[in-house]
Amino acid sequence: MSNTVQFQVSPEEAKDELFLRKKIRKNLKLRDDDFIFRWKKRSIDARRKQIKINCVFDVFLEGEEVPPVIINPFLPGKLTGKKIGIIGFGPAGIFAALQALKKGIKPVIFERGKEVRARRRDLANITKNGIINPESNYCFGEGGAGTYSDGKLYTRSKKKGDVRKVLEWFVQFGASEDILIDAHPHIGTNKLPKIIQSMREEIIHNGGEVHFESKVTDILVSEGKVKGLEVNHQYLFEFDKILLATGHSARDIYELFTRNGWQLESKPFAMGVRIEHPQDLIDKIQYHGRLNDDFLPPASYRLVTQVNGRGVYSFCMCPGGIVAPCATGKEEVVTNGWSPSKRNNPFANSGIVVSISPDDFEDKDALAGLRYQKELEKKCWEAAGRNQKVPAQRLLDFIENKKSENLPVSSYHIGLTSVNLNELLPPVLADSLRKAFLDFNKKMKGFLTNEAVLHAPESRTSSPVKIPRNKDFQHPQIKGLYPCAEGSGYAGGIVSAAIDGINCVEKMMMSL
Ligand SMILES: Cc1cc2nc3c(=O)[nH]c(=O)nc-3n(C[C@H](O)[C@H](O)[C@H](O)COP(=O)(O)OP(=O)(O)OC[C@H]3O[C@@H](n4cnc5c(N)ncnc54)[C@H](O)[C@@H]3O)c2cc1C
């Protein structure tokens, strides 16, 4: 049994092993130095000028067994001869496949996009030439939307499943053990593809199948039960259990449901802009003037306010990051953000989004929100000059309702087009954002500056459509079909999608 000890130290002290050892010894009143200590939790408390690191350590005294860091590793079970179909190889599909193998079930995965290396070439084609491949982009391909992301791994859905297990599996396949310790863990775009590739290799090594460039074009249903899948409009595969984990950008899947009269629901979502500041400015605000600090990571922020009863909040903040072109279709512009593991770019970006509810639309059908989202993405594409440049405006100019005469350098590689976003965004978004920015400046003095630039739109924060499921996680009209994770409205983010993938397989096990 280990002892646990916790205290606060300065950022400099937190990096000094000798200092920490002495402090632990004093805290536990140990007579000598004959002990091993290991970080258990680490977080930054930057509320006051004297920034502190909250530390929690496990301490093992002489003779005490030091347990392994990974207590719940992925271990494949013996294959039972049963199989399931999985549509989509994002975090939900990957963790579902691993969980199935753990239980001895063979996963057969269909992914419309390409494997990570080939996918990288398509991303380069977007960044260099502004050309979108509708089947291989920032949202579609091996690892899903999570592969070329910041890889932030915190979640608010801790009650839904075993977050530690998901993090441990990431570590097992190559992520740093720091993600098990840090209060706000992240992996980084440069590290994620290798980890995802290792997971895929393990899935195949243990008897799973992963088919890339295999878009599911129909779900075969007979007498209220799934029978199989049609892939690329030609091949048929038989299954009686199928996990649907296609993410929030697979609009053709919602259209497939609508065509077949299968139940869908509209759900609340959020849209807005992606803001970018110089990282130095954010560090200065959040760290009370401390700059270029070797002992603190690039600062982040989380902001939230209410404007006329509507939530406006920061989303997917990327310190030291890049604003990314995340469209999945040719005639649309979509932004999001990523950062490398060191978060060492000179910019800080974040979505600033406004809550939207189905009550906002006159149309009451399930796809009303999706149409609203699509309309804005197309409008932005047109405003940008019918290409992948992004409509942009300096923050103060946006507040003052005037087009920016010039725009600052942005991390968005393809380029910016100066527009007055007050005229481009729907009034409800523009009005809510203007008021929210004024409030954010009270919470983070200096946030409101013309050095900050808004990129539009941030439109794919979550799905505007929900695919319903009953208490067994199956679609109410289609036995054997398990709507899963972000695209079906049950997750938001890498970890919660992974957890939902695991949970769906657990539900399948009950009826297998
Ligand atoms: C740039 C960017 C940065 C992000 N940063 C973070 C972050 O830091 N932290 C975080 O938690 N989240 C982040 N996210 C969000 C996160 O990636 C998603 O929440 C998560 O990936 C959702 O997982 P999923 O498995 O439900 O769906 P997805 O990851 O969207 O995966 C769905 C997969 O299904 C495939 N597919 C779709 N239709 C079909 C079909 N018909 N046939 C076969 N395959 C199909 C797609 O190609 C895709 O690979 C980011 C997203 C983006 C785009």
Ligand as a Chemical Component Dictionary entry (heavy atoms), coordinates in Angstrom:
data_LIG
# 
_chem_comp.id                   LIG 
_chem_comp.type                 NON-POLYMER 
_chem_comp.pdbx_formal_charge   0 
_chem_comp.three_letter_code    LIG 
# 
loop_
_chem_comp_atom.comp_id 
_chem_comp_atom.atom_id 
_chem_comp_atom.alt_atom_id 
_chem_comp_atom.type_symbol 
_chem_comp_atom.charge 
_chem_comp_atom.model_Cartn_x 
_chem_comp_atom.model_Cartn_y 
_chem_comp_atom.model_Cartn_z 
_chem_comp_atom.pdbx_ordinal 
LIG C1  C1  C 0 -9.289  19.777 -36.000 1  
LIG C2  C2  C 0 -10.026 19.112 -34.868 2  
LIG C3  C3  C 0 -9.518  19.229 -33.582 3  
LIG C4  C4  C 0 -10.148 18.593 -32.510 4  
LIG N1  N1  N 0 -9.567  18.648 -31.271 5  
LIG C5  C5  C 0 -10.072 17.894 -30.271 6  
LIG C6  C6  C 0 -9.402  17.804 -29.032 7  
LIG O1  O1  O 0 -8.342  18.387 -28.829 8  
LIG N2  N2  N 0 -9.972  17.039 -28.054 9  
LIG C7  C7  C 0 -11.157 16.386 -28.241 10 
LIG O2  O2  O 0 -11.618 15.696 -27.331 11 
LIG N3  N3  N 0 -11.804 16.448 -29.412 12 
LIG C8  C8  C 0 -11.282 17.175 -30.426 13 
LIG N4  N4  N 0 -11.930 17.225 -31.635 14 
LIG C9  C9  C 0 -13.220 16.520 -31.750 15 
LIG C10 C10 C 0 -12.988 15.018 -31.821 16 
LIG O3  O3  O 0 -12.070 14.738 -32.822 17 
LIG C11 C11 C 0 -14.298 14.296 -32.019 18 
LIG O4  O4  O 0 -15.142 14.632 -30.948 19 
LIG C12 C12 C 0 -14.137 12.785 -32.053 20 
LIG O5  O5  O 0 -13.199 12.421 -33.028 21 
LIG C13 C13 C 0 -15.470 12.096 -32.310 22 
LIG O6  O6  O 0 -15.243 10.728 -32.415 23 
LIG P1  P1  P 0 -16.210 9.754  -33.232 24 
LIG O7  O7  O 0 -15.536 8.444  -33.244 25 
LIG O8  O8  O 0 -17.576 9.859  -32.670 26 
LIG O9  O9  O 0 -16.300 10.363 -34.707 27 
LIG P2  P2  P 0 -15.193 10.789 -35.756 28 
LIG O10 O10 O 0 -13.895 11.021 -35.111 29 
LIG O11 O11 O 0 -15.783 11.895 -36.537 30 
LIG O12 O12 O 0 -15.011 9.496  -36.671 31 
LIG C14 C14 C 0 -15.996 9.069  -37.552 32 
LIG C15 C15 C 0 -15.341 8.288  -38.677 33 
LIG O13 O13 O 0 -16.366 7.706  -39.456 34 
LIG C16 C16 C 0 -15.989 7.761  -40.823 35 
LIG N5  N5  N 0 -17.206 7.701  -41.650 36 
LIG C17 C17 C 0 -18.154 8.649  -41.797 37 
LIG N6  N6  N 0 -19.115 8.210  -42.634 38 
LIG C18 C18 C 0 -18.766 6.975  -43.018 39 
LIG C19 C19 C 0 -19.359 6.029  -43.884 40 
LIG N7  N7  N 0 -20.521 6.259  -44.515 41 
LIG N8  N8  N 0 -18.706 4.863  -44.083 42 
LIG C20 C20 C 0 -17.529 4.585  -43.473 43 
LIG N9  N9  N 0 -16.928 5.472  -42.639 44 
LIG C21 C21 C 0 -17.547 6.637  -42.403 45 
LIG C22 C22 C 0 -15.260 9.072  -40.942 46 
LIG O14 O14 O 0 -14.403 9.060  -42.060 47 
LIG C23 C23 C 0 -14.515 9.152  -39.620 48 
LIG O15 O15 O 0 -13.216 8.648  -39.720 49 
LIG C24 C24 C 0 -11.339 17.857 -32.729 50 
LIG C25 C25 C 0 -11.867 17.760 -34.023 51 
LIG C26 C26 C 0 -11.224 18.388 -35.086 52 
LIG C27 C27 C 0 -11.797 18.267 -36.468 53 
# 
loop_
_chem_comp_bond.comp_id 
_chem_comp_bond.atom_id_1 
_chem_comp_bond.atom_id_2 
_chem_comp_bond.value_order 
_chem_comp_bond.pdbx_ordinal 
LIG C1  C2  SING 1  
LIG C2  C3  SING 2  
LIG C2  C26 DOUB 3  
LIG C3  C4  DOUB 4  
LIG C4  N1  SING 5  
LIG C4  C24 SING 6  
LIG N1  C5  DOUB 7  
LIG C5  C6  SING 8  
LIG C5  C8  SING 9  
LIG C6  O1  DOUB 10 
LIG C6  N2  SING 11 
LIG N2  C7  SING 12 
LIG C7  O2  DOUB 13 
LIG C7  N3  SING 14 
LIG N3  C8  DOUB 15 
LIG C8  N4  SING 16 
LIG N4  C9  SING 17 
LIG N4  C24 SING 18 
LIG C9  C10 SING 19 
LIG C10 O3  SING 20 
LIG C10 C11 SING 21 
LIG C11 O4  SING 22 
LIG C11 C12 SING 23 
LIG C12 O5  SING 24 
LIG C12 C13 SING 25 
LIG C13 O6  SING 26 
LIG O6  P1  SING 27 
LIG P1  O7  DOUB 28 
LIG P1  O8  SING 29 
LIG P1  O9  SING 30 
LIG O9  P2  SING 31 
LIG P2  O10 DOUB 32 
LIG P2  O11 SING 33 
LIG P2  O12 SING 34 
LIG O12 C14 SING 35 
LIG C14 C15 SING 36 
LIG C15 O13 SING 37 
LIG C15 C23 SING 38 
LIG O13 C16 SING 39 
LIG C16 N5  SING 40 
LIG C16 C22 SING 41 
LIG N5  C17 SING 42 
LIG N5  C21 SING 43 
LIG C17 N6  DOUB 44 
LIG N6  C18 SING 45 
LIG C18 C19 SING 46 
LIG C18 C21 DOUB 47 
LIG C19 N7  SING 48 
LIG C19 N8  DOUB 49 
LIG N8  C20 SING 50 
LIG C20 N9  DOUB 51 
LIG N9  C21 SING 52 
LIG C22 O14 SING 53 
LIG C22 C23 SING 54 
LIG C23 O15 SING 55 
LIG C24 C25 DOUB 56 
LIG C25 C26 SING 57 
LIG C26 C27 SING 58 
# 
